[in-house]
Amino acid sequence: MVEGTVVAQLPSGLYQVEIDGPARVTAHIGGGMDKNFVRLLVGDRVQVELMPRDRTRGRVLKKV
C-alpha cells in the first residue's frame, strides 16, 4: 500500500491519484468506503493498494 493525493475525479467513480513520487495511478473506491458513502475530493490524502499486474491501476482503501 502507498499513500497519495487525489488530483482529479474521473467519470464512472474513478480517481486520478498522484502517489508519493512522480507516478500517477487511476484508482476506484474499494472496501467499505462506497457502502458508507465516503466522498473523496481533490486534495484528499488516501491509501492506495496497487494491482499486482498493472501498477498504473489501484484501489483506494481509506482516507488518511
mmCIF file of the N, C-alpha and C atoms, coordinates in Angstrom:
data_MODEL
# 
_entry.id   MODEL 
# 
loop_
_atom_site.group_PDB 
_atom_site.id 
_atom_site.type_symbol 
_atom_site.label_atom_id 
_atom_site.label_alt_id 
_atom_site.label_comp_id 
_atom_site.label_asym_id 
_atom_site.label_entity_id 
_atom_site.label_seq_id 
_atom_site.pdbx_PDB_ins_code 
_atom_site.Cartn_x 
_atom_site.Cartn_y 
_atom_site.Cartn_z 
_atom_site.occupancy 
_atom_site.B_iso_or_equiv 
_atom_site.pdbx_formal_charge 
_atom_site.auth_seq_id 
_atom_site.auth_comp_id 
_atom_site.auth_asym_id 
_atom_site.auth_atom_id 
_atom_site.pdbx_PDB_model_num 
ATOM 1   N N  . MET A 1 1  ? 0.841   -1.177 0.000   1.00 0.00 ? 1  MET A N  1 
ATOM 2   C CA . MET A 1 1  ? 0.000   0.000  0.000   1.00 0.00 ? 1  MET A CA 1 
ATOM 3   C C  . MET A 1 1  ? 0.884   1.238  0.000   1.00 0.00 ? 1  MET A C  1 
ATOM 4   N N  . VAL A 1 2  ? 0.437   2.238  -0.719  1.00 0.00 ? 2  VAL A N  1 
ATOM 5   C CA . VAL A 1 2  ? 1.159   3.500  -0.796  1.00 0.00 ? 2  VAL A CA 1 
ATOM 6   C C  . VAL A 1 2  ? 0.190   4.632  -0.497  1.00 0.00 ? 2  VAL A C  1 
ATOM 7   N N  . GLU A 1 3  ? 0.726   5.778  -0.134  1.00 0.00 ? 3  GLU A N  1 
ATOM 8   C CA . GLU A 1 3  ? -0.100  6.951  0.103   1.00 0.00 ? 3  GLU A CA 1 
ATOM 9   C C  . GLU A 1 3  ? 0.040   7.897  -1.075  1.00 0.00 ? 3  GLU A C  1 
ATOM 10  N N  . GLY A 1 4  ? -1.038  8.650  -1.316  1.00 0.00 ? 4  GLY A N  1 
ATOM 11  C CA . GLY A 1 4  ? -1.014  9.610  -2.394  1.00 0.00 ? 4  GLY A CA 1 
ATOM 12  C C  . GLY A 1 4  ? -2.074  10.672 -2.203  1.00 0.00 ? 4  GLY A C  1 
ATOM 13  N N  . THR A 1 5  ? -2.169  11.568 -3.178  1.00 0.00 ? 5  THR A N  1 
ATOM 14  C CA . THR A 1 5  ? -3.105  12.674 -3.137  1.00 0.00 ? 5  THR A CA 1 
ATOM 15  C C  . THR A 1 5  ? -4.020  12.596 -4.359  1.00 0.00 ? 5  THR A C  1 
ATOM 16  N N  . VAL A 1 6  ? -5.312  12.772 -4.140  1.00 0.00 ? 6  VAL A N  1 
ATOM 17  C CA . VAL A 1 6  ? -6.276  12.779 -5.237  1.00 0.00 ? 6  VAL A CA 1 
ATOM 18  C C  . VAL A 1 6  ? -6.073  14.068 -6.029  1.00 0.00 ? 6  VAL A C  1 
ATOM 19  N N  . VAL A 1 7  ? -5.820  13.940 -7.341  1.00 0.00 ? 7  VAL A N  1 
ATOM 20  C CA . VAL A 1 7  ? -5.592  15.121 -8.167  1.00 0.00 ? 7  VAL A CA 1 
ATOM 21  C C  . VAL A 1 7  ? -6.736  15.377 -9.141  1.00 0.00 ? 7  VAL A C  1 
ATOM 22  N N  . ALA A 1 8  ? -7.580  14.371 -9.402  1.00 0.00 ? 8  ALA A N  1 
ATOM 23  C CA . ALA A 1 8  ? -8.696  14.573 -10.330 1.00 0.00 ? 8  ALA A CA 1 
ATOM 24  C C  . ALA A 1 8  ? -9.763  13.513 -10.106 1.00 0.00 ? 8  ALA A C  1 
ATOM 25  N N  . GLN A 1 9  ? -11.020 13.918 -10.326 1.00 0.00 ? 9  GLN A N  1 
ATOM 26  C CA . GLN A 1 9  ? -12.130 12.975 -10.326 1.00 0.00 ? 9  GLN A CA 1 
ATOM 27  C C  . GLN A 1 9  ? -12.462 12.657 -11.779 1.00 0.00 ? 9  GLN A C  1 
ATOM 28  N N  . LEU A 1 10 ? -12.551 11.375 -12.084 1.00 0.00 ? 10 LEU A N  1 
ATOM 29  C CA . LEU A 1 10 ? -12.839 10.919 -13.438 1.00 0.00 ? 10 LEU A CA 1 
ATOM 30  C C  . LEU A 1 10 ? -14.242 10.326 -13.472 1.00 0.00 ? 10 LEU A C  1 
ATOM 31  N N  . PRO A 1 11 ? -14.816 10.147 -14.659 1.00 0.00 ? 11 PRO A N  1 
ATOM 32  C CA . PRO A 1 11 ? -16.144 9.519  -14.746 1.00 0.00 ? 11 PRO A CA 1 
ATOM 33  C C  . PRO A 1 11 ? -16.130 8.082  -14.239 1.00 0.00 ? 11 PRO A C  1 
ATOM 34  N N  . SER A 1 12 ? -17.307 7.564  -13.932 1.00 0.00 ? 12 SER A N  1 
ATOM 35  C CA . SER A 1 12 ? -17.518 6.177  -13.505 1.00 0.00 ? 12 SER A CA 1 
ATOM 36  C C  . SER A 1 12 ? -16.875 5.860  -12.162 1.00 0.00 ? 12 SER A C  1 
ATOM 37  N N  . GLY A 1 13 ? -16.770 6.831  -11.282 1.00 0.00 ? 13 GLY A N  1 
ATOM 38  C CA . GLY A 1 13 ? -16.255 6.581  -9.940  1.00 0.00 ? 13 GLY A CA 1 
ATOM 39  C C  . GLY A 1 13 ? -14.766 6.334  -9.866  1.00 0.00 ? 13 GLY A C  1 
ATOM 40  N N  . LEU A 1 14 ? -14.013 6.816  -10.837 1.00 0.00 ? 14 LEU A N  1 
ATOM 41  C CA . LEU A 1 14 ? -12.565 6.661  -10.834 1.00 0.00 ? 14 LEU A CA 1 
ATOM 42  C C  . LEU A 1 14 ? -11.905 7.956  -10.379 1.00 0.00 ? 14 LEU A C  1 
ATOM 43  N N  . TYR A 1 15 ? -10.696 7.810  -9.842  1.00 0.00 ? 15 TYR A N  1 
ATOM 44  C CA . TYR A 1 15 ? -9.935  8.956  -9.360  1.00 0.00 ? 15 TYR A CA 1 
ATOM 45  C C  . TYR A 1 15 ? -8.513  8.860  -9.871  1.00 0.00 ? 15 TYR A C  1 
ATOM 46  N N  . GLN A 1 16 ? -7.928  10.004 -10.193 1.00 0.00 ? 16 GLN A N  1 
ATOM 47  C CA . GLN A 1 16 ? -6.518  10.074 -10.559 1.00 0.00 ? 16 GLN A CA 1 
ATOM 48  C C  . GLN A 1 16 ? -5.763  10.423 -9.282  1.00 0.00 ? 16 GLN A C  1 
ATOM 49  N N  . VAL A 1 17 ? -4.855  9.535  -8.852  1.00 0.00 ? 17 VAL A N  1 
ATOM 50  C CA . VAL A 1 17 ? -4.127  9.707  -7.593  1.00 0.00 ? 17 VAL A CA 1 
ATOM 51  C C  . VAL A 1 17 ? -2.645  9.811  -7.902  1.00 0.00 ? 17 VAL A C  1 
ATOM 52  N N  . GLU A 1 18 ? -2.018  10.862 -7.384  1.00 0.00 ? 18 GLU A N  1 
ATOM 53  C CA . GLU A 1 18 ? -0.569  11.015 -7.528  1.00 0.00 ? 18 GLU A CA 1 
ATOM 54  C C  . GLU A 1 18 ? 0.071   10.430 -6.281  1.00 0.00 ? 18 GLU A C  1 
ATOM 55  N N  . ILE A 1 19 ? 0.745   9.295  -6.464  1.00 0.00 ? 19 ILE A N  1 
ATOM 56  C CA . ILE A 1 19 ? 1.366   8.642  -5.316  1.00 0.00 ? 19 ILE A CA 1 
ATOM 57  C C  . ILE A 1 19 ? 2.677   9.349  -5.010  1.00 0.00 ? 19 ILE A C  1 
ATOM 58  N N  . ASP A 1 20 ? 3.192   9.123  -3.800  1.00 0.00 ? 20 ASP A N  1 
ATOM 59  C CA . ASP A 1 20 ? 4.425   9.782  -3.393  1.00 0.00 ? 20 ASP A CA 1 
ATOM 60  C C  . ASP A 1 20 ? 5.541   9.377  -4.336  1.00 0.00 ? 20 ASP A C  1 
ATOM 61  N N  . GLY A 1 21 ? 5.963   10.297 -5.133  1.00 0.00 ? 21 GLY A N  1 
ATOM 62  C CA . GLY A 1 21 ? 6.920   10.055 -6.205  1.00 0.00 ? 21 GLY A CA 1 
ATOM 63  C C  . GLY A 1 21 ? 6.340   10.649 -7.483  1.00 0.00 ? 21 GLY A C  1 
ATOM 64  N N  . PRO A 1 22 ? 6.938   10.379 -8.614  1.00 0.00 ? 22 PRO A N  1 
ATOM 65  C CA . PRO A 1 22 ? 6.483   11.008 -9.856  1.00 0.00 ? 22 PRO A CA 1 
ATOM 66  C C  . PRO A 1 22 ? 5.336   10.281 -10.557 1.00 0.00 ? 22 PRO A C  1 
ATOM 67  N N  . ALA A 1 23 ? 4.799   9.224  -9.967  1.00 0.00 ? 23 ALA A N  1 
ATOM 68  C CA . ALA A 1 23 ? 3.821   8.390  -10.671 1.00 0.00 ? 23 ALA A CA 1 
ATOM 69  C C  . ALA A 1 23 ? 2.387   8.795  -10.353 1.00 0.00 ? 23 ALA A C  1 
ATOM 70  N N  . ARG A 1 24 ? 1.496   8.557  -11.317 1.00 0.00 ? 24 ARG A N  1 
ATOM 71  C CA . ARG A 1 24 ? 0.056   8.733  -11.127 1.00 0.00 ? 24 ARG A CA 1 
ATOM 72  C C  . ARG A 1 24 ? -0.629  7.424  -11.445 1.00 0.00 ? 24 ARG A C  1 
ATOM 73  N N  . VAL A 1 25 ? -1.652  7.100  -10.664 1.00 0.00 ? 25 VAL A N  1 
ATOM 74  C CA . VAL A 1 25 ? -2.412  5.882  -10.882 1.00 0.00 ? 25 VAL A CA 1 
ATOM 75  C C  . VAL A 1 25 ? -3.886  6.232  -10.990 1.00 0.00 ? 25 VAL A C  1 
ATOM 76  N N  . THR A 1 26 ? -4.628  5.392  -11.685 1.00 0.00 ? 26 THR A N  1 
ATOM 77  C CA . THR A 1 26 ? -6.078  5.508  -11.770 1.00 0.00 ? 26 THR A CA 1 
ATOM 78  C C  . THR A 1 26 ? -6.647  4.511  -10.770 1.00 0.00 ? 26 THR A C  1 
ATOM 79  N N  . ALA A 1 27 ? -7.490  5.012  -9.859  1.00 0.00 ? 27 ALA A N  1 
ATOM 80  C CA . ALA A 1 27 ? -7.971  4.146  -8.778  1.00 0.00 ? 27 ALA A CA 1 
ATOM 81  C C  . ALA A 1 27 ? -9.477  4.275  -8.619  1.00 0.00 ? 27 ALA A C  1 
ATOM 82  N N  . HIS A 1 28 ? -10.096 3.194  -8.141  1.00 0.00 ? 28 HIS A N  1 
ATOM 83  C CA . HIS A 1 28 ? -11.517 3.223  -7.802  1.00 0.00 ? 28 HIS A CA 1 
ATOM 84  C C  . HIS A 1 28 ? -11.655 3.005  -6.299  1.00 0.00 ? 28 HIS A C  1 
ATOM 85  N N  . ILE A 1 29 ? -12.815 3.312  -5.767  1.00 0.00 ? 29 ILE A N  1 
ATOM 86  C CA . ILE A 1 29 ? -13.049 3.155  -4.331  1.00 0.00 ? 29 ILE A CA 1 
ATOM 87  C C  . ILE A 1 29 ? -13.300 1.686  -4.040  1.00 0.00 ? 29 ILE A C  1 
ATOM 88  N N  . GLY A 1 30 ? -12.650 1.167  -3.017  1.00 0.00 ? 30 GLY A N  1 
ATOM 89  C CA . GLY A 1 30 ? -12.827 -0.227 -2.663  1.00 0.00 ? 30 GLY A CA 1 
ATOM 90  C C  . GLY A 1 30 ? -13.189 -0.389 -1.207  1.00 0.00 ? 30 GLY A C  1 
ATOM 91  N N  . GLY A 1 31 ? -13.468 -1.617 -0.834  1.00 0.00 ? 31 GLY A N  1 
ATOM 92  C CA . GLY A 1 31 ? -13.777 -1.927 0.550   1.00 0.00 ? 31 GLY A CA 1 
ATOM 93  C C  . GLY A 1 31 ? -15.113 -1.349 0.980   1.00 0.00 ? 31 GLY A C  1 
ATOM 94  N N  . GLY A 1 32 ? -15.179 -0.895 2.214   1.00 0.00 ? 32 GLY A N  1 
ATOM 95  C CA . GLY A 1 32 ? -16.412 -0.356 2.755   1.00 0.00 ? 32 GLY A CA 1 
ATOM 96  C C  . GLY A 1 32 ? -16.620 1.115  2.478   1.00 0.00 ? 32 GLY A C  1 
ATOM 97  N N  . MET A 1 33 ? -15.688 1.749  1.755   1.00 0.00 ? 33 MET A N  1 
ATOM 98  C CA . MET A 1 33 ? -15.813 3.184  1.517   1.00 0.00 ? 33 MET A CA 1 
ATOM 99  C C  . MET A 1 33 ? -17.048 3.517  0.692   1.00 0.00 ? 33 MET A C  1 
ATOM 100 N N  . ASP A 1 34 ? -17.352 2.706  -0.316  1.00 0.00 ? 34 ASP A N  1 
ATOM 101 C CA . ASP A 1 34 ? -18.514 3.005  -1.151  1.00 0.00 ? 34 ASP A CA 1 
ATOM 102 C C  . ASP A 1 34 ? -19.819 2.676  -0.430  1.00 0.00 ? 34 ASP A C  1 
ATOM 103 N N  . LYS A 1 35 ? -19.810 1.673  0.439   1.00 0.00 ? 35 LYS A N  1 
ATOM 104 C CA . LYS A 1 35 ? -21.010 1.313  1.184   1.00 0.00 ? 35 LYS A CA 1 
ATOM 105 C C  . LYS A 1 35 ? -21.359 2.366  2.230   1.00 0.00 ? 35 LYS A C  1 
ATOM 106 N N  . ASN A 1 36 ? -20.332 3.026  2.774   1.00 0.00 ? 36 ASN A N  1 
ATOM 107 C CA . ASN A 1 36 ? -20.545 4.043  3.797   1.00 0.00 ? 36 ASN A CA 1 
ATOM 108 C C  . ASN A 1 36 ? -20.610 5.454  3.220   1.00 0.00 ? 36 ASN A C  1 
ATOM 109 N N  . PHE A 1 37 ? -20.677 5.574  1.903   1.00 0.00 ? 37 PHE A N  1 
ATOM 110 C CA . PHE A 1 37 ? -20.823 6.853  1.206   1.00 0.00 ? 37 PHE A CA 1 
ATOM 111 C C  . PHE A 1 37 ? -19.712 7.840  1.551   1.00 0.00 ? 37 PHE A C  1 
ATOM 112 N N  . VAL A 1 38 ? -18.475 7.363  1.617   1.00 0.00 ? 38 VAL A N  1 
ATOM 113 C CA . VAL A 1 38 ? -17.338 8.242  1.839   1.00 0.00 ? 38 VAL A CA 1 
ATOM 114 C C  . VAL A 1 38 ? -17.047 8.954  0.533   1.00 0.00 ? 38 VAL A C  1 
ATOM 115 N N  . ARG A 1 39 ? -16.959 10.277 0.577   1.00 0.00 ? 39 ARG A N  1 
ATOM 116 C CA . ARG A 1 39 ? -16.705 11.065 -0.627  1.00 0.00 ? 39 ARG A CA 1 
ATOM 117 C C  . ARG A 1 39 ? -15.251 11.514 -0.646  1.00 0.00 ? 39 ARG A C  1 
ATOM 118 N N  . LEU A 1 40 ? -14.652 11.464 -1.805  1.00 0.00 ? 40 LEU A N  1 
ATOM 119 C CA . LEU A 1 40 ? -13.288 11.935 -1.973  1.00 0.00 ? 40 LEU A CA 1 
ATOM 120 C C  . LEU A 1 40 ? -13.305 13.219 -2.774  1.00 0.00 ? 40 LEU A C  1 
ATOM 121 N N  . LEU A 1 41 ? -12.496 14.166 -2.366  1.00 0.00 ? 41 LEU A N  1 
ATOM 122 C CA . LEU A 1 41 ? -12.359 15.432 -3.063  1.00 0.00 ? 41 LEU A CA 1 
ATOM 123 C C  . LEU A 1 41 ? -10.918 15.602 -3.508  1.00 0.00 ? 41 LEU A C  1 
ATOM 124 N N  . VAL A 1 42 ? -10.716 16.479 -4.469  1.00 0.00 ? 42 VAL A N  1 
ATOM 125 C CA . VAL A 1 42 ? -9.367  16.767 -4.942  1.00 0.00 ? 42 VAL A CA 1 
ATOM 126 C C  . VAL A 1 42 ? -8.569  17.345 -3.776  1.00 0.00 ? 42 VAL A C  1 
ATOM 127 N N  . GLY A 1 43 ? -7.389  16.801 -3.546  1.00 0.00 ? 43 GLY A N  1 
ATOM 128 C CA . GLY A 1 43 ? -6.539  17.245 -2.442  1.00 0.00 ? 43 GLY A CA 1 
ATOM 129 C C  . GLY A 1 43 ? -6.554  16.316 -1.247  1.00 0.00 ? 43 GLY A C  1 
ATOM 130 N N  . ASP A 1 44 ? -7.470  15.350 -1.192  1.00 0.00 ? 44 ASP A N  1 
ATOM 131 C CA . ASP A 1 44 ? -7.527  14.410 -0.077  1.00 0.00 ? 44 ASP A CA 1 
ATOM 132 C C  . ASP A 1 44 ? -6.333  13.453 -0.131  1.00 0.00 ? 44 ASP A C  1 
ATOM 133 N N  . ARG A 1 45 ? -5.784  13.126 1.034   1.00 0.00 ? 45 ARG A N  1 
ATOM 134 C CA . ARG A 1 45 ? -4.727  12.130 1.140   1.00 0.00 ? 45 ARG A CA 1 
ATOM 135 C C  . ARG A 1 45 ? -5.386  10.767 1.332   1.00 0.00 ? 45 ARG A C  1 
ATOM 136 N N  . VAL A 1 46 ? -4.956  9.769  0.567   1.00 0.00 ? 46 VAL A N  1 
ATOM 137 C CA . VAL A 1 46 ? -5.563  8.445  0.606   1.00 0.00 ? 46 VAL A CA 1 
ATOM 138 C C  . VAL A 1 46 ? -4.486  7.366  0.593   1.00 0.00 ? 46 VAL A C  1 
ATOM 139 N N  . GLN A 1 47 ? -4.871  6.159  1.039   1.00 0.00 ? 47 GLN A N  1 
ATOM 140 C CA . GLN A 1 47 ? -4.029  4.977  0.910   1.00 0.00 ? 47 GLN A CA 1 
ATOM 141 C C  . GLN A 1 47 ? -4.522  4.179  -0.282  1.00 0.00 ? 47 GLN A C  1 
ATOM 142 N N  . VAL A 1 48 ? -3.607  3.803  -1.159  1.00 0.00 ? 48 VAL A N  1 
ATOM 143 C CA . VAL A 1 48 ? -3.957  3.094  -2.390  1.00 0.00 ? 48 VAL A CA 1 
ATOM 144 C C  . VAL A 1 48 ? -3.253  1.743  -2.411  1.00 0.00 ? 48 VAL A C  1 
ATOM 145 N N  . GLU A 1 49 ? -4.015  0.716  -2.760  1.00 0.00 ? 49 GLU A N  1 
ATOM 146 C CA . GLU A 1 49 ? -3.450  -0.614 -2.980  1.00 0.00 ? 49 GLU A CA 1 
ATOM 147 C C  . GLU A 1 49 ? -3.290  -0.781 -4.482  1.00 0.00 ? 49 GLU A C  1 
ATOM 148 N N  . LEU A 1 50 ? -2.063  -1.022 -4.948  1.00 0.00 ? 50 LEU A N  1 
ATOM 149 C CA . LEU A 1 50 ? -1.799  -1.165 -6.378  1.00 0.00 ? 50 LEU A CA 1 
ATOM 150 C C  . LEU A 1 50 ? -2.101  -2.586 -6.836  1.00 0.00 ? 50 LEU A C  1 
ATOM 151 N N  . MET A 1 51 ? -2.580  -2.707 -8.074  1.00 0.00 ? 51 MET A N  1 
ATOM 152 C CA . MET A 1 51 ? -2.861  -4.019 -8.642  1.00 0.00 ? 51 MET A CA 1 
ATOM 153 C C  . MET A 1 51 ? -1.539  -4.732 -8.953  1.00 0.00 ? 51 MET A C  1 
ATOM 154 N N  . PRO A 1 52 ? -1.470  -6.038 -8.726  1.00 0.00 ? 52 PRO A N  1 
ATOM 155 C CA . PRO A 1 52 ? -0.202  -6.745 -8.921  1.00 0.00 ? 52 PRO A CA 1 
ATOM 156 C C  . PRO A 1 52 ? 0.268   -6.792 -10.374 1.00 0.00 ? 52 PRO A C  1 
ATOM 157 N N  . ARG A 1 53 ? -0.645  -6.839 -11.312 1.00 0.00 ? 53 ARG A N  1 
ATOM 158 C CA . ARG A 1 53 ? -0.238  -6.968 -12.716 1.00 0.00 ? 53 ARG A CA 1 
ATOM 159 C C  . ARG A 1 53 ? -0.046  -5.637 -13.408 1.00 0.00 ? 53 ARG A C  1 
ATOM 160 N N  . ASP A 1 54 ? -0.788  -4.615 -12.978 1.00 0.00 ? 54 ASP A N  1 
ATOM 161 C CA . ASP A 1 54 ? -0.731  -3.318 -13.639 1.00 0.00 ? 54 ASP A CA 1 
ATOM 162 C C  . ASP A 1 54 ? -0.549  -2.248 -12.568 1.00 0.00 ? 54 ASP A C  1 
ATOM 163 N N  . ARG A 1 55 ? 0.644   -1.703 -12.459 1.00 0.00 ? 55 ARG A N  1 
ATOM 164 C CA . ARG A 1 55 ? 0.959   -0.739 -11.407 1.00 0.00 ? 55 ARG A CA 1 
ATOM 165 C C  . ARG A 1 55 ? 0.395   0.655  -11.677 1.00 0.00 ? 55 ARG A C  1 
ATOM 166 N N  . THR A 1 56 ? -0.336  0.841  -12.776 1.00 0.00 ? 56 THR A N  1 
ATOM 167 C CA . THR A 1 56 ? -0.963  2.132  -13.049 1.00 0.00 ? 56 THR A CA 1 
ATOM 168 C C  . THR A 1 56 ? -2.417  2.142  -12.604 1.00 0.00 ? 56 THR A C  1 
ATOM 169 N N  . ARG A 1 57 ? -2.899  1.048  -12.026 1.00 0.00 ? 57 ARG A N  1 
ATOM 170 C CA . ARG A 1 57 ? -4.277  0.952  -11.550 1.00 0.00 ? 57 ARG A CA 1 
ATOM 171 C C  . ARG A 1 57 ? -4.258  0.556  -10.084 1.00 0.00 ? 57 ARG A C  1 
ATOM 172 N N  . GLY A 1 58 ? -5.307  0.960  -9.364  1.00 0.00 ? 58 GLY A N  1 
ATOM 173 C CA . GLY A 1 58 ? -5.318  0.638  -7.951  1.00 0.00 ? 58 GLY A CA 1 
ATOM 174 C C  . GLY A 1 58 ? -6.700  0.788  -7.349  1.00 0.00 ? 58 GLY A C  1 
ATOM 175 N N  . ARG A 1 59 ? -6.752  0.631  -6.019  1.00 0.00 ? 59 ARG A N  1 
ATOM 176 C CA . ARG A 1 59 ? -7.992  0.707  -5.270  1.00 0.00 ? 59 ARG A CA 1 
ATOM 177 C C  . ARG A 1 59 ? -7.743  1.574  -4.041  1.00 0.00 ? 59 ARG A C  1 
ATOM 178 N N  . VAL A 1 60 ? -8.589  2.563  -3.829  1.00 0.00 ? 60 VAL A N  1 
ATOM 179 C CA . VAL A 1 60 ? -8.476  3.434  -2.664  1.00 0.00 ? 60 VAL A CA 1 
ATOM 180 C C  . VAL A 1 60 ? -9.058  2.693  -1.472  1.00 0.00 ? 60 VAL A C  1 
ATOM 181 N N  . LEU A 1 61 ? -8.250  2.517  -0.424  1.00 0.00 ? 61 LEU A N  1 
ATOM 182 C CA . LEU A 1 61 ? -8.698  1.776  0.743   1.00 0.00 ? 61 LEU A CA 1 
ATOM 183 C C  . LEU A 1 61 ? -9.234  2.674  1.845   1.00 0.00 ? 61 LEU A C  1 
ATOM 184 N N  . LYS A 1 62 ? -8.567  3.819  2.087   1.00 0.00 ? 62 LYS A N  1 
ATOM 185 C CA . LYS A 1 62 ? -9.058  4.708  3.131   1.00 0.00 ? 62 LYS A CA 1 
ATOM 186 C C  . LYS A 1 62 ? -8.453  6.089  2.993   1.00 0.00 ? 62 LYS A C  1 
ATOM 187 N N  . LYS A 1 63 ? -9.143  7.073  3.608   1.00 0.00 ? 63 LYS A N  1 
ATOM 188 C CA . LYS A 1 63 ? -8.605  8.424  3.693   1.00 0.00 ? 63 LYS A CA 1 
ATOM 189 C C  . LYS A 1 63 ? -7.612  8.468  4.838   1.00 0.00 ? 63 LYS A C  1 
ATOM 190 N N  . VAL A 1 64 ? -6.580  9.246  4.663   1.00 0.00 ? 64 VAL A N  1 
ATOM 191 C CA . VAL A 1 64 ? -5.565  9.374  5.708   1.00 0.00 ? 64 VAL A CA 1 
ATOM 192 C C  . VAL A 1 64 ? -5.723  10.703 6.405   1.00 0.00 ? 64 VAL A C  1 
# 
